[in-house]
Amino acid sequence: MRKQFVYTIVFLSFILKGCGTVAQMSTESSLILRDVLFDLEDRKELVKILPDASKIFYITGAHQPIPDNRIYYRNRTDFQREYFCEFSGAVGNYKVLNQSQLLVRSLSPKGQSIELYSLDNSSSTNIFNDLYKSIHWLAFSNDNSSAAFVAMPFNSSPIRFTYDFSTAKLDTLSNVAQGHYLLFFDENLNVIAGERIDQETGKKILAFFENNQWQEIETYEWSAERVLRSGLKSIVGVDRDGKDMTTRLKSPGQHSGVSPNLF
């Protein structure tokens, strides 16, 4: 009886150990191999992953005199094999929009472009082609179907606009961006708040946008030299539904705080 009990314990231990090994193998097979990302001879930058984790993306040579014009990727089913997608200029930045699209900021001697790349058919479409000295995205809608941009044309002042990737509709925000160099959006890319400098007094004005009108929240003395110091956005951000806003209080010794239910 005692011997049978011992045999039973040994058998159960063997089964449990086997299950543990299978579980460990399953977990390890789902991990990204270390040498995929941490190869010191081929430095990976701007690593990003598809929402379902089926692909991992990265760029190389970001700090080289001539950056690469390719985004590399590997499939989860075979991390050892490397693929790439090529663009019209060096890759300055990119964002994974969804399972099938990448948004890419490419750089060339002519200017900066924004390209929309389709993973389904391996094709790239220039949205804004070599029109700007610089261009950056500011915010994205909740489903990444549209984005807000700020661009610096070669011969004029910065412009801000939103763009819908599916309909190609562009909104110049001409009735909104009235001298506001910083704009803040909710999850639907509605403008909620902004900052600007009064050209006559030099004071900073914080305001929120409601019913197609700007309403001032706060005005205070502001030194132009402070723009050279990091972390000086007076409005830190707004929440997803645009109902609350986080601001940086005037006193340098105070911490950021939430101004509840402003809108």
C-alpha positions as CSV (number, residue, x, y, z in Angstrom):
1,M,0.0,0.0,0.0
2,R,2.8,2.4,1.0
3,K,4.8,1.5,-2.1
4,Q,1.7,2.1,-4.3
5,F,1.3,5.5,-2.7
6,V,4.9,6.4,-3.4
7,Y,4.5,5.4,-7.1
8,T,1.4,7.6,-7.3
9,I,3.3,10.6,-6.0
10,V,6.2,10.0,-8.4
11,F,3.8,9.6,-11.3
12,L,1.9,12.9,-10.4
13,S,5.2,14.7,-10.0
14,F,6.3,13.6,-13.5
15,I,3.0,14.7,-15.0
16,L,3.1,18.1,-13.3
17,K,6.7,18.6,-14.4
18,G,5.8,17.8,-18.0
19,C,2.9,20.3,-17.9
20,G,5.3,22.9,-16.5
21,T,7.8,22.3,-19.3
22,V,5.1,22.6,-22.0
23,A,3.8,25.8,-20.4
24,Q,7.3,27.2,-20.3
25,M,8.0,26.2,-23.9
26,S,4.7,27.9,-25.0
27,T,5.5,31.1,-23.1
28,E,9.1,31.2,-24.5
29,S,7.8,30.7,-28.0
30,S,5.6,33.7,-27.7
31,L,8.4,36.0,-26.6
32,I,10.5,38.2,-28.9
33,L,14.0,36.7,-29.1
34,R,16.6,38.9,-27.4
35,D,19.0,39.1,-30.3
36,V,16.2,40.5,-32.5
37,L,16.3,43.8,-30.6
38,F,19.5,43.8,-28.7
39,D,22.1,43.2,-31.4
40,L,24.7,45.9,-30.6
41,E,26.3,45.7,-34.1
42,D,22.9,46.6,-35.6
43,R,21.1,49.0,-33.3
44,K,17.3,49.0,-33.4
45,E,15.4,52.2,-32.8
46,L,11.7,53.2,-32.6
47,V,10.5,49.7,-31.9
48,K,6.8,49.3,-32.4
49,I,4.3,46.3,-32.5
50,L,1.0,45.7,-34.3
51,P,-2.1,45.7,-32.0
52,D,-2.3,41.9,-32.3
53,A,1.5,41.5,-31.8
54,S,1.8,39.6,-35.1
55,K,4.6,41.9,-36.4
56,I,7.4,43.9,-34.8
57,F,8.8,47.0,-36.5
58,Y,12.0,49.0,-36.0
59,I,14.5,51.2,-37.9
60,T,18.3,51.2,-38.0
61,G,20.9,53.8,-38.5
62,A,18.9,56.6,-36.9
63,H,22.0,58.4,-35.7
64,Q,24.0,57.9,-38.9
65,P,24.8,60.9,-41.1
66,I,22.4,59.5,-43.7
67,P,19.5,57.8,-42.0
68,D,17.9,54.7,-43.5
69,N,14.9,55.0,-45.8
70,R,13.5,51.7,-44.7
71,I,11.4,50.3,-41.8
72,Y,12.2,46.8,-41.0
73,Y,9.8,44.2,-39.6
74,R,9.7,40.6,-38.5
75,N,6.7,38.3,-38.2
76,R,5.8,36.6,-35.0
77,T,5.8,33.2,-36.7
78,D,9.4,33.6,-37.7
79,F,11.4,36.2,-35.8
80,Q,14.7,35.1,-37.4
81,R,13.6,36.4,-40.9
82,E,13.8,40.2,-41.5
83,Y,11.7,42.1,-44.1
84,F,11.5,45.8,-44.9
85,C,9.3,48.5,-46.5
86,E,11.0,51.3,-48.3
87,F,10.1,55.0,-48.5
88,S,10.8,58.1,-50.6
89,G,13.1,59.6,-47.9
90,A,14.9,58.8,-44.7
91,V,12.5,57.7,-42.0
92,G,12.2,60.4,-39.3
93,N,9.4,58.8,-37.3
94,Y,6.4,56.5,-37.8
95,K,3.3,55.3,-36.1
96,V,1.3,52.1,-36.3
97,L,-2.2,53.2,-37.0
98,N,-3.9,49.8,-37.1
99,Q,-3.3,46.2,-38.3
100,S,-2.8,47.3,-41.9
101,Q,-1.4,50.8,-41.9
102,L,1.7,52.8,-40.9
103,L,2.0,56.5,-40.9
104,V,5.5,57.6,-41.8
105,R,7.3,61.0,-41.6
106,S,10.1,60.9,-44.3
107,L,12.9,63.4,-44.7
108,S,14.6,64.5,-47.9
109,P,16.6,67.6,-49.1
110,K,13.4,68.9,-50.7
111,G,11.5,68.9,-47.4
112,Q,9.5,66.6,-45.1
113,S,6.7,64.3,-46.3
114,I,4.0,62.2,-44.6
115,E,3.3,58.8,-46.2
116,L,0.6,56.3,-45.5
117,Y,1.8,52.8,-45.9
118,S,-0.4,49.8,-46.5
119,L,0.8,46.4,-45.1
120,D,-1.9,44.6,-47.1
121,N,-0.5,45.5,-50.6
122,S,3.0,46.9,-49.6
123,S,2.2,50.3,-51.2
124,S,2.9,53.8,-49.9
125,T,0.8,57.0,-50.6
126,N,2.2,60.5,-50.1
127,I,-0.3,62.5,-48.1
128,F,1.8,65.7,-47.9
129,N,4.7,65.5,-50.3
130,D,7.8,67.7,-49.8
131,L,5.7,70.7,-48.9
132,Y,7.1,71.6,-45.6
133,K,10.3,72.5,-43.9
134,S,9.1,70.4,-41.0
135,I,5.9,68.5,-40.2
136,H,4.8,66.6,-37.1
137,W,1.7,64.9,-35.8
138,L,0.2,66.4,-32.6
139,A,-2.6,64.0,-31.7
140,F,-4.7,61.1,-33.0
141,S,-8.4,60.3,-32.8
142,N,-9.4,57.4,-30.6
143,D,-9.4,54.9,-33.5
144,N,-6.4,56.4,-35.3
145,S,-8.5,57.2,-38.3
146,S,-7.5,60.8,-38.3
147,A,-4.7,63.0,-36.9
148,A,-3.8,66.6,-36.1
149,F,-0.6,68.0,-37.6
150,V,1.5,71.1,-37.2
151,A,3.6,72.1,-40.3
152,M,6.2,74.7,-41.0
153,P,6.1,75.8,-44.7
154,F,9.3,77.2,-46.2
155,N,7.9,80.7,-46.7
156,S,5.2,81.3,-44.1
157,S,4.1,80.8,-40.5
158,P,3.3,77.4,-39.0
159,I,-0.1,76.0,-39.8
160,R,-2.2,73.4,-37.9
161,F,-4.7,71.1,-39.4
162,T,-6.5,67.8,-39.1
163,Y,-6.6,65.0,-41.7
164,D,-8.9,62.0,-42.1
165,F,-6.9,59.1,-43.6
166,S,-10.0,57.3,-45.0
167,T,-11.7,60.3,-46.6
168,A,-8.6,62.5,-47.3
169,K,-10.6,65.4,-45.8
170,L,-8.3,68.2,-44.5
171,D,-9.5,70.8,-42.0
172,T,-7.2,73.8,-41.7
173,L,-8.6,74.8,-38.3
174,S,-8.6,78.4,-39.6
175,N,-11.5,79.3,-37.3
176,V,-9.8,77.8,-34.3
177,A,-6.0,78.3,-34.4
178,Q,-6.1,82.0,-33.9
179,G,-2.5,82.6,-32.9
180,H,-2.5,79.5,-30.5
181,Y,0.9,77.9,-30.9
182,L,-0.2,74.9,-28.7
183,L,-3.6,73.2,-29.2
184,F,-5.0,70.3,-27.2
185,F,-7.6,67.8,-28.5
186,D,-10.1,65.3,-27.2
187,E,-10.3,61.7,-28.5
188,N,-12.4,62.9,-31.5
189,L,-9.8,65.6,-32.4
190,N,-12.1,68.4,-31.3
191,V,-9.9,71.4,-30.1
192,I,-10.5,71.8,-26.4
193,A,-7.8,74.2,-25.2
194,G,-4.8,76.2,-26.3
195,E,-2.0,78.6,-25.4
196,R,-0.9,81.8,-27.0
197,I,1.2,84.9,-26.4
198,D,-0.5,88.3,-26.5
199,Q,1.6,90.2,-29.1
200,E,1.0,93.5,-27.4
201,T,1.5,92.7,-23.7
202,G,3.7,89.6,-24.1
203,K,1.6,87.8,-21.5
204,K,0.7,84.1,-21.9
205,I,-3.0,83.3,-22.3
206,L,-4.5,80.0,-21.5
207,A,-8.0,79.4,-22.9
208,F,-10.5,76.7,-23.7
209,F,-12.5,76.4,-26.9
210,E,-16.3,76.0,-26.5
211,N,-19.2,76.8,-28.9
212,N,-16.8,78.0,-31.5
213,Q,-15.3,80.7,-29.2
214,W,-12.2,81.0,-27.1
215,Q,-12.7,81.7,-23.4
216,E,-9.7,82.7,-21.3
217,I,-8.9,80.6,-18.2
218,E,-5.8,82.5,-17.1
219,T,-3.4,85.3,-18.2
220,Y,0.0,85.8,-16.6
221,E,3.5,87.3,-17.2
222,W,5.7,85.1,-19.2
223,S,9.3,85.4,-20.2
224,A,10.3,84.4,-23.8
225,E,13.6,83.0,-22.5
226,R,11.6,80.2,-20.7
227,V,10.8,78.6,-24.0
228,L,14.4,77.3,-24.0
229,R,13.7,75.3,-20.8
230,S,12.1,71.9,-20.9
231,G,8.6,71.0,-19.6
232,L,7.1,74.4,-19.7
233,K,3.7,73.7,-21.3
234,S,1.3,75.5,-19.0
235,I,-1.5,73.2,-20.2
236,V,-0.2,69.7,-19.6
237,G,-3.2,68.0,-21.4
238,V,-6.9,67.3,-21.5
239,D,-8.6,64.0,-20.8
240,R,-10.1,61.8,-23.5
241,D,-13.6,63.3,-23.4
242,G,-12.3,66.8,-23.0
243,K,-14.1,67.5,-19.7
244,D,-11.1,68.0,-17.5
245,M,-7.8,69.7,-18.1
246,T,-4.4,69.4,-16.3
247,T,-2.5,72.6,-16.0
248,R,0.9,73.7,-14.6
249,L,0.3,76.3,-11.9
250,K,2.0,79.7,-12.2
251,S,4.4,79.4,-9.3
252,P,7.6,77.5,-10.2
253,G,7.5,75.8,-6.8
254,Q,4.1,74.4,-7.3
255,H,3.2,71.1,-8.9
256,S,0.9,70.4,-11.8
257,G,-2.8,70.1,-10.8
258,V,-6.1,69.1,-12.3
259,S,-8.7,71.7,-13.0
260,P,-11.9,69.6,-12.8
261,N,-15.0,70.1,-14.9
262,L,-13.9,73.3,-16.7
263,F,-16.1,72.6,-19.7
